[in-house]
Amino acid sequence: MSRNSFGTTRKLKSGNWQVRYLHPHAPYRPDGTPNQISGGSYRTKTEAENRRLQLWQQVRTGEWKSPQQIKAEREAAEHSAALEARAFGPYASDWLTSRRLTPATRAGYEANLRVHLQPQWENIPIRDITTPAVRAWLAELAPSRPGARKKAFELFRTILNSAMDDEIIAVNPCKRNMLNTVAAATSKDVPDKRKRIPRALTMEQLKKAADTVPAYMRLMVLLSGIVGLRAGEVRALRGEHLIDAGAHGLFLRVEQGYTGQGTRLEKGAPKTDKSMRDVPVPPALADDIRQAAETAGPDGLLFPGIAGPDHVLPLSTYQNALRRLKKYPAIGYLTPHDLRHTASSLMQANGVSQQVVRDILGHTKTVMTQIYTHTQPEQFHAAVTAVSTAYDGIPAPVASLDQRRASNG
């Protein structure tokens, strides 16, 4: 045992060395016995001595904290981090579930959340909602529908008042007189943001997007952008769904999908009967897909969330990773659904028939595949080049006699 003016070190039966010292501010318990604190155990005596001296220095400089204080600070930090990340959508759903409401009132609130609040705020952390952002939203809310505008704002403000009561935020960004001070929009002033037109990426943009999202999503983005899996389908794939068809290559059996998230996450059959299908694995991705299946095992998810191999990747996490690509001009704003449009467009641009594309995407009608197909920039260029080539092939007109005399002076 080693001892000096502060603390001791002693060898334990395990062979490790333990640091012990008296509580600097309360060295004795009420019963008069020494109030000893453990400074941890270490593999060698030198490590233990170094820790003892470090604790002594912390006491001398006033930086020492008791184990109870360290634990309390850690728990407070974890609690604060959880509050910091609490998004409006899940909070609003929990809020609505906990309320005693008549069926009619509950239905009205659910409709208001779905139509007016969730499209704008669902994935936004509550602490990131600012008064200027609320003003901007209110300026475009429910054009030419003052009643709907008022109900949506009041519901938003009520939910955020509850967030204040739950100590998630200190101040409600929805100010009391905001509804009257922010000018209401008319229908012709504001386009309907819910009618965003899906887009398709070029192959170069798809590769750039896959290389830019978090590494564990890269293969999922590439697969979705090439064969057009829905977000719920690709997140439900497991090792057992990989089929080796020998000379015909690898296939992924799509027979289930996830809807909802959090406490409302549900697994069920795909969207339609046609959606239950075997999707060919692109040869360029075959080795990566095979490796993912071997890692996952038959029952494991091919593309799990970062919380663990059995954790379903939250849809909001996937959506947010794609939305953040808007800061890269070469890629732009992207959604999981855009990847299906990308797959349809890339396949048809490379000569795949509409019927085959329809079956790979799991569409019931070819007309749906046509809606999902966009003209690629290369096709635009090829079309214009063809016309330009035809123009270049037209012989120059023969000059008239008067024009030749004028050119000769």
MIPARO-792447 format. One record per residue (C-alpha): x negated, y, z negated. Coordinates in steps of 0.5 Angstrom, whole numbers. Layout:
# MIPARO-792447
<xx: X | yy: Y | zz: Z>
...
***
This chain:
# MIPARO-792447
<xx: 0 | yy: 0 | zz: 0>
<xx: -2 | yy: 7 | zz: 2>
<xx: 0 | yy: 13 | zz: -2>
<xx: -2 | yy: 20 | zz: -3>
<xx: 2 | yy: 27 | zz: -5>
<xx: 7 | yy: 25 | zz: 0>
<xx: 10 | yy: 19 | zz: 1>
<xx: 8 | yy: 12 | zz: 2>
<xx: 6 | yy: 6 | zz: 7>
<xx: 7 | yy: -1 | zz: 5>
<xx: 7 | yy: -8 | zz: 9>
<xx: 13 | yy: -12 | zz: 10>
<xx: 14 | yy: -19 | zz: 10>
<xx: 15 | yy: -19 | zz: 18>
<xx: 8 | yy: -16 | zz: 18>
<xx: 11 | yy: -9 | zz: 20>
<xx: 9 | yy: -3 | zz: 16>
<xx: 14 | yy: 2 | zz: 13>
<xx: 14 | yy: 9 | zz: 11>
<xx: 18 | yy: 11 | zz: 5>
<xx: 18 | yy: 18 | zz: 1>
<xx: 22 | yy: 22 | zz: -4>
<xx: 28 | yy: 26 | zz: -1>
<xx: 25 | yy: 33 | zz: -1>
<xx: 31 | yy: 37 | zz: -4>
<xx: 34 | yy: 32 | zz: -8>
<xx: 28 | yy: 27 | zz: -11>
<xx: 33 | yy: 24 | zz: -16>
<xx: 39 | yy: 21 | zz: -16>
<xx: 45 | yy: 23 | zz: -21>
<xx: 43 | yy: 16 | zz: -25>
<xx: 35 | yy: 19 | zz: -25>
<xx: 33 | yy: 13 | zz: -20>
<xx: 28 | yy: 16 | zz: -15>
<xx: 32 | yy: 18 | zz: -8>
<xx: 27 | yy: 14 | zz: -3>
<xx: 28 | yy: 15 | zz: 4>
<xx: 26 | yy: 10 | zz: 9>
<xx: 22 | yy: 14 | zz: 15>
<xx: 22 | yy: 8 | zz: 19>
<xx: 18 | yy: 1 | zz: 20>
<xx: 12 | yy: 1 | zz: 25>
<xx: 8 | yy: -4 | zz: 28>
<xx: 1 | yy: -2 | zz: 25>
<xx: -1 | yy: 2 | zz: 19>
<xx: -4 | yy: 7 | zz: 23>
<xx: 3 | yy: 9 | zz: 27>
<xx: 6 | yy: 9 | zz: 20>
<xx: 1 | yy: 13 | zz: 17>
<xx: 2 | yy: 18 | zz: 23>
<xx: 9 | yy: 18 | zz: 22>
<xx: 8 | yy: 19 | zz: 14>
<xx: 4 | yy: 25 | zz: 16>
<xx: 9 | yy: 28 | zz: 21>
<xx: 14 | yy: 28 | zz: 16>
<xx: 10 | yy: 31 | zz: 11>
<xx: 9 | yy: 37 | zz: 16>
<xx: 16 | yy: 38 | zz: 18>
<xx: 17 | yy: 38 | zz: 10>
<xx: 12 | yy: 44 | zz: 10>
<xx: 14 | yy: 48 | zz: 16>
<xx: 22 | yy: 47 | zz: 14>
<xx: 23 | yy: 43 | zz: 20>
<xx: 25 | yy: 37 | zz: 16>
<xx: 32 | yy: 34 | zz: 17>
<xx: 35 | yy: 28 | zz: 13>
<xx: 38 | yy: 22 | zz: 16>
<xx: 45 | yy: 24 | zz: 15>
<xx: 44 | yy: 31 | zz: 18>
<xx: 40 | yy: 28 | zz: 24>
<xx: 46 | yy: 23 | zz: 25>
<xx: 51 | yy: 28 | zz: 24>
<xx: 48 | yy: 33 | zz: 29>
<xx: 47 | yy: 27 | zz: 34>
<xx: 55 | yy: 25 | zz: 33>
<xx: 57 | yy: 33 | zz: 34>
<xx: 52 | yy: 33 | zz: 41>
<xx: 56 | yy: 27 | zz: 43>
<xx: 63 | yy: 29 | zz: 42>
<xx: 61 | yy: 36 | zz: 45>
<xx: 58 | yy: 33 | zz: 51>
<xx: 65 | yy: 29 | zz: 51>
<xx: 69 | yy: 35 | zz: 51>
<xx: 64 | yy: 38 | zz: 56>
<xx: 66 | yy: 33 | zz: 61>
<xx: 73 | yy: 32 | zz: 60>
<xx: 77 | yy: 33 | zz: 66>
<xx: 84 | yy: 37 | zz: 67>
<xx: 87 | yy: 31 | zz: 71>
<xx: 86 | yy: 25 | zz: 65>
<xx: 87 | yy: 30 | zz: 60>
<xx: 94 | yy: 33 | zz: 63>
<xx: 96 | yy: 25 | zz: 64>
<xx: 95 | yy: 24 | zz: 57>
<xx: 98 | yy: 30 | zz: 55>
<xx: 104 | yy: 28 | zz: 58>
<xx: 105 | yy: 21 | zz: 56>
<xx: 104 | yy: 24 | zz: 49>
<xx: 110 | yy: 29 | zz: 49>
<xx: 117 | yy: 27 | zz: 47>
<xx: 121 | yy: 30 | zz: 53>
<xx: 128 | yy: 28 | zz: 56>
<xx: 127 | yy: 24 | zz: 63>
<xx: 129 | yy: 30 | zz: 67>
<xx: 124 | yy: 35 | zz: 64>
<xx: 119 | yy: 29 | zz: 64>
<xx: 120 | yy: 28 | zz: 72>
<xx: 120 | yy: 36 | zz: 73>
<xx: 113 | yy: 36 | zz: 69>
<xx: 110 | yy: 30 | zz: 73>
<xx: 112 | yy: 33 | zz: 80>
<xx: 109 | yy: 40 | zz: 78>
<xx: 103 | yy: 36 | zz: 76>
<xx: 103 | yy: 32 | zz: 82>
<xx: 104 | yy: 38 | zz: 87>
<xx: 101 | yy: 44 | zz: 84>
<xx: 96 | yy: 43 | zz: 79>
<xx: 93 | yy: 36 | zz: 80>
<xx: 91 | yy: 38 | zz: 88>
<xx: 87 | yy: 44 | zz: 85>
<xx: 84 | yy: 42 | zz: 78>
<xx: 85 | yy: 34 | zz: 77>
<xx: 77 | yy: 33 | zz: 77>
<xx: 75 | yy: 40 | zz: 74>
<xx: 72 | yy: 40 | zz: 67>
<xx: 77 | yy: 44 | zz: 63>
<xx: 71 | yy: 48 | zz: 60>
<xx: 69 | yy: 50 | zz: 67>
<xx: 76 | yy: 53 | zz: 68>
<xx: 75 | yy: 60 | zz: 68>
<xx: 80 | yy: 66 | zz: 69>
<xx: 78 | yy: 69 | zz: 75>
<xx: 79 | yy: 62 | zz: 78>
<xx: 86 | yy: 61 | zz: 75>
<xx: 87 | yy: 68 | zz: 79>
<xx: 85 | yy: 66 | zz: 85>
<xx: 89 | yy: 59 | zz: 85>
<xx: 95 | yy: 64 | zz: 82>
<xx: 94 | yy: 68 | zz: 88>
<xx: 96 | yy: 62 | zz: 93>
<xx: 100 | yy: 58 | zz: 89>
<xx: 107 | yy: 56 | zz: 92>
<xx: 108 | yy: 62 | zz: 97>
<xx: 115 | yy: 65 | zz: 97>
<xx: 117 | yy: 61 | zz: 92>
<xx: 117 | yy: 65 | zz: 85>
<xx: 121 | yy: 60 | zz: 81>
<xx: 116 | yy: 54 | zz: 83>
<xx: 110 | yy: 59 | zz: 82>
<xx: 113 | yy: 61 | zz: 75>
<xx: 114 | yy: 54 | zz: 72>
<xx: 107 | yy: 51 | zz: 75>
<xx: 103 | yy: 57 | zz: 71>
<xx: 107 | yy: 56 | zz: 65>
<xx: 106 | yy: 48 | zz: 65>
<xx: 98 | yy: 50 | zz: 66>
<xx: 98 | yy: 55 | zz: 61>
<xx: 102 | yy: 50 | zz: 56>
<xx: 97 | yy: 44 | zz: 57>
<xx: 91 | yy: 49 | zz: 56>
<xx: 94 | yy: 51 | zz: 50>
<xx: 94 | yy: 44 | zz: 47>
<xx: 86 | yy: 44 | zz: 50>
<xx: 85 | yy: 50 | zz: 45>
<xx: 89 | yy: 46 | zz: 39>
<xx: 84 | yy: 40 | zz: 41>
<xx: 78 | yy: 45 | zz: 40>
<xx: 76 | yy: 43 | zz: 48>
<xx: 76 | yy: 50 | zz: 49>
<xx: 76 | yy: 57 | zz: 45>
<xx: 80 | yy: 61 | zz: 49>
<xx: 86 | yy: 60 | zz: 54>
<xx: 84 | yy: 62 | zz: 61>
<xx: 91 | yy: 63 | zz: 63>
<xx: 92 | yy: 70 | zz: 60>
<xx: 99 | yy: 72 | zz: 58>
<xx: 101 | yy: 77 | zz: 63>
<xx: 97 | yy: 74 | zz: 69>
<xx: 104 | yy: 72 | zz: 72>
<xx: 106 | yy: 79 | zz: 73>
<xx: 99 | yy: 82 | zz: 75>
<xx: 97 | yy: 77 | zz: 80>
<xx: 101 | yy: 79 | zz: 87>
<xx: 105 | yy: 73 | zz: 89>
<xx: 103 | yy: 70 | zz: 96>
<xx: 108 | yy: 69 | zz: 102>
<xx: 108 | yy: 63 | zz: 106>
<xx: 105 | yy: 67 | zz: 112>
<xx: 99 | yy: 69 | zz: 108>
<xx: 96 | yy: 62 | zz: 105>
<xx: 95 | yy: 56 | zz: 109>
<xx: 97 | yy: 49 | zz: 106>
<xx: 91 | yy: 46 | zz: 103>
<xx: 94 | yy: 40 | zz: 102>
<xx: 94 | yy: 39 | zz: 110>
<xx: 87 | yy: 39 | zz: 111>
<xx: 85 | yy: 35 | zz: 117>
<xx: 81 | yy: 29 | zz: 116>
<xx: 74 | yy: 29 | zz: 120>
<xx: 69 | yy: 24 | zz: 123>
<xx: 62 | yy: 24 | zz: 122>
<xx: 57 | yy: 23 | zz: 127>
<xx: 52 | yy: 17 | zz: 126>
<xx: 46 | yy: 22 | zz: 124>
<xx: 51 | yy: 25 | zz: 119>
<xx: 53 | yy: 19 | zz: 116>
<xx: 46 | yy: 17 | zz: 115>
<xx: 44 | yy: 23 | zz: 112>
<xx: 51 | yy: 23 | zz: 107>
<xx: 49 | yy: 16 | zz: 105>
<xx: 42 | yy: 18 | zz: 104>
<xx: 44 | yy: 24 | zz: 100>
<xx: 49 | yy: 21 | zz: 95>
<xx: 47 | yy: 18 | zz: 89>
<xx: 43 | yy: 11 | zz: 91>
<xx: 48 | yy: 6 | zz: 88>
<xx: 53 | yy: 9 | zz: 93>
<xx: 49 | yy: 9 | zz: 99>
<xx: 50 | yy: 2 | zz: 101>
<xx: 58 | yy: 3 | zz: 100>
<xx: 58 | yy: 10 | zz: 104>
<xx: 55 | yy: 6 | zz: 110>
<xx: 59 | yy: 0 | zz: 110>
<xx: 65 | yy: 5 | zz: 109>
<xx: 63 | yy: 9 | zz: 115>
<xx: 62 | yy: 4 | zz: 119>
<xx: 67 | yy: -1 | zz: 118>
<xx: 72 | yy: 4 | zz: 115>
<xx: 74 | yy: 0 | zz: 108>
<xx: 79 | yy: 4 | zz: 104>
<xx: 76 | yy: 7 | zz: 97>
<xx: 80 | yy: 2 | zz: 93>
<xx: 78 | yy: -4 | zz: 98>
<xx: 71 | yy: -3 | zz: 98>
<xx: 71 | yy: -1 | zz: 90>
<xx: 74 | yy: -8 | zz: 89>
<xx: 69 | yy: -12 | zz: 93>
<xx: 66 | yy: -18 | zz: 89>
<xx: 61 | yy: -23 | zz: 91>
<xx: 66 | yy: -28 | zz: 92>
<xx: 68 | yy: -24 | zz: 98>
<xx: 62 | yy: -25 | zz: 102>
<xx: 63 | yy: -30 | zz: 107>
<xx: 57 | yy: -33 | zz: 111>
<xx: 60 | yy: -35 | zz: 118>
<xx: 54 | yy: -38 | zz: 121>
<xx: 52 | yy: -36 | zz: 128>
<xx: 58 | yy: -31 | zz: 127>
<xx: 55 | yy: -27 | zz: 122>
<xx: 57 | yy: -25 | zz: 115>
<xx: 64 | yy: -22 | zz: 113>
<xx: 67 | yy: -19 | zz: 107>
<xx: 74 | yy: -22 | zz: 105>
<xx: 79 | yy: -16 | zz: 104>
<xx: 84 | yy: -19 | zz: 99>
<xx: 85 | yy: -14 | zz: 94>
<xx: 84 | yy: -6 | zz: 92>
<xx: 84 | yy: -1 | zz: 86>
<xx: 89 | yy: 4 | zz: 85>
<xx: 89 | yy: 10 | zz: 80>
<xx: 83 | yy: 10 | zz: 75>
<xx: 82 | yy: 11 | zz: 67>
<xx: 88 | yy: 7 | zz: 63>
<xx: 92 | yy: 7 | zz: 69>
<xx: 87 | yy: 3 | zz: 74>
<xx: 91 | yy: -3 | zz: 77>
<xx: 88 | yy: -8 | zz: 82>
<xx: 93 | yy: -11 | zz: 87>
<xx: 94 | yy: -13 | zz: 94>
<xx: 92 | yy: -8 | zz: 99>
<xx: 96 | yy: -3 | zz: 102>
<xx: 99 | yy: -7 | zz: 108>
<xx: 99 | yy: -15 | zz: 110>
<xx: 95 | yy: -13 | zz: 116>
<xx: 90 | yy: -10 | zz: 111>
<xx: 88 | yy: -17 | zz: 108>
<xx: 83 | yy: -18 | zz: 113>
<xx: 76 | yy: -21 | zz: 114>
<xx: 71 | yy: -15 | zz: 116>
<xx: 65 | yy: -16 | zz: 119>
<xx: 59 | yy: -14 | zz: 116>
<xx: 54 | yy: -9 | zz: 120>
<xx: 48 | yy: -13 | zz: 122>
<xx: 44 | yy: -7 | zz: 120>
<xx: 47 | yy: -8 | zz: 113>
<xx: 47 | yy: -15 | zz: 112>
<xx: 41 | yy: -16 | zz: 108>
<xx: 43 | yy: -11 | zz: 103>
<xx: 50 | yy: -14 | zz: 103>
<xx: 47 | yy: -21 | zz: 101>
<xx: 42 | yy: -18 | zz: 96>
<xx: 48 | yy: -14 | zz: 93>
<xx: 52 | yy: -21 | zz: 93>
<xx: 47 | yy: -25 | zz: 90>
<xx: 46 | yy: -19 | zz: 84>
<xx: 53 | yy: -19 | zz: 83>
<xx: 55 | yy: -26 | zz: 83>
<xx: 61 | yy: -29 | zz: 85>
<xx: 65 | yy: -25 | zz: 80>
<xx: 61 | yy: -19 | zz: 80>
<xx: 63 | yy: -13 | zz: 83>
<xx: 59 | yy: -11 | zz: 89>
<xx: 59 | yy: -4 | zz: 88>
<xx: 60 | yy: -3 | zz: 80>
<xx: 60 | yy: 4 | zz: 77>
<xx: 54 | yy: 6 | zz: 73>
<xx: 57 | yy: 4 | zz: 66>
<xx: 55 | yy: -3 | zz: 68>
<xx: 56 | yy: -9 | zz: 73>
<xx: 63 | yy: -10 | zz: 71>
<xx: 65 | yy: -3 | zz: 71>
<xx: 70 | yy: -1 | zz: 76>
<xx: 67 | yy: 5 | zz: 80>
<xx: 72 | yy: 11 | zz: 78>
<xx: 75 | yy: 14 | zz: 84>
<xx: 74 | yy: 21 | zz: 82>
<xx: 66 | yy: 19 | zz: 81>
<xx: 66 | yy: 17 | zz: 88>
<xx: 70 | yy: 23 | zz: 91>
<xx: 66 | yy: 28 | zz: 87>
<xx: 60 | yy: 25 | zz: 90>
<xx: 62 | yy: 26 | zz: 97>
<xx: 65 | yy: 33 | zz: 96>
<xx: 58 | yy: 35 | zz: 93>
<xx: 56 | yy: 34 | zz: 100>
<xx: 59 | yy: 41 | zz: 102>
<xx: 53 | yy: 44 | zz: 100>
<xx: 49 | yy: 41 | zz: 106>
<xx: 51 | yy: 45 | zz: 112>
<xx: 49 | yy: 39 | zz: 116>
<xx: 54 | yy: 34 | zz: 113>
<xx: 60 | yy: 39 | zz: 110>
<xx: 66 | yy: 37 | zz: 105>
<xx: 67 | yy: 30 | zz: 105>
<xx: 72 | yy: 25 | zz: 103>
<xx: 73 | yy: 17 | zz: 102>
<xx: 78 | yy: 18 | zz: 107>
<xx: 74 | yy: 21 | zz: 112>
<xx: 69 | yy: 15 | zz: 112>
<xx: 75 | yy: 11 | zz: 115>
<xx: 76 | yy: 16 | zz: 121>
<xx: 68 | yy: 16 | zz: 122>
<xx: 69 | yy: 9 | zz: 123>
<xx: 74 | yy: 9 | zz: 128>
<xx: 71 | yy: 14 | zz: 132>
<xx: 64 | yy: 11 | zz: 132>
<xx: 67 | yy: 4 | zz: 134>
<xx: 71 | yy: 7 | zz: 140>
<xx: 65 | yy: 12 | zz: 142>
<xx: 61 | yy: 6 | zz: 142>
<xx: 66 | yy: 2 | zz: 147>
<xx: 70 | yy: -2 | zz: 142>
<xx: 77 | yy: -3 | zz: 144>
<xx: 83 | yy: 0 | zz: 140>
<xx: 86 | yy: -7 | zz: 138>
<xx: 79 | yy: -9 | zz: 135>
<xx: 78 | yy: -3 | zz: 131>
<xx: 86 | yy: -3 | zz: 129>
<xx: 84 | yy: -10 | zz: 126>
<xx: 78 | yy: -8 | zz: 123>
<xx: 81 | yy: -2 | zz: 120>
<xx: 87 | yy: -6 | zz: 118>
<xx: 92 | yy: -2 | zz: 121>
<xx: 99 | yy: -5 | zz: 123>
<xx: 100 | yy: 0 | zz: 129>
<xx: 95 | yy: 2 | zz: 135>
<xx: 98 | yy: 9 | zz: 134>
<xx: 95 | yy: 10 | zz: 127>
<xx: 88 | yy: 8 | zz: 130>
<xx: 89 | yy: 13 | zz: 135>
<xx: 90 | yy: 18 | zz: 130>
<xx: 84 | yy: 16 | zz: 126>
<xx: 80 | yy: 17 | zz: 132>
<xx: 76 | yy: 24 | zz: 134>
<xx: 72 | yy: 25 | zz: 140>
<xx: 64 | yy: 25 | zz: 138>
<xx: 60 | yy: 31 | zz: 140>
<xx: 56 | yy: 27 | zz: 144>
<xx: 62 | yy: 25 | zz: 148>
<xx: 64 | yy: 32 | zz: 149>
<xx: 57 | yy: 34 | zz: 151>
<xx: 57 | yy: 28 | zz: 156>
<xx: 64 | yy: 30 | zz: 159>
<xx: 61 | yy: 37 | zz: 160>
<xx: 55 | yy: 34 | zz: 163>
<xx: 59 | yy: 30 | zz: 168>
<xx: 63 | yy: 36 | zz: 170>
<xx: 56 | yy: 40 | zz: 171>
<xx: 53 | yy: 35 | zz: 175>
<xx: 59 | yy: 35 | zz: 180>
<xx: 58 | yy: 42 | zz: 180>
<xx: 50 | yy: 42 | zz: 182>
<xx: 52 | yy: 37 | zz: 187>
<xx: 56 | yy: 42 | zz: 191>
<xx: 52 | yy: 44 | zz: 197>
<xx: 51 | yy: 52 | zz: 197>
<xx: 55 | yy: 56 | zz: 202>
<xx: 52 | yy: 58 | zz: 209>
<xx: 51 | yy: 65 | zz: 209>
<xx: 55 | yy: 69 | zz: 214>
<xx: 51 | yy: 73 | zz: 220>
<xx: 52 | yy: 79 | zz: 217>
<xx: 49 | yy: 77 | zz: 210>
<xx: 43 | yy: 74 | zz: 214>
<xx: 42 | yy: 81 | zz: 217>
<xx: 43 | yy: 85 | zz: 211>
<xx: 38 | yy: 80 | zz: 207>
<xx: 33 | yy: 81 | zz: 213>
<xx: 33 | yy: 89 | zz: 212>
***
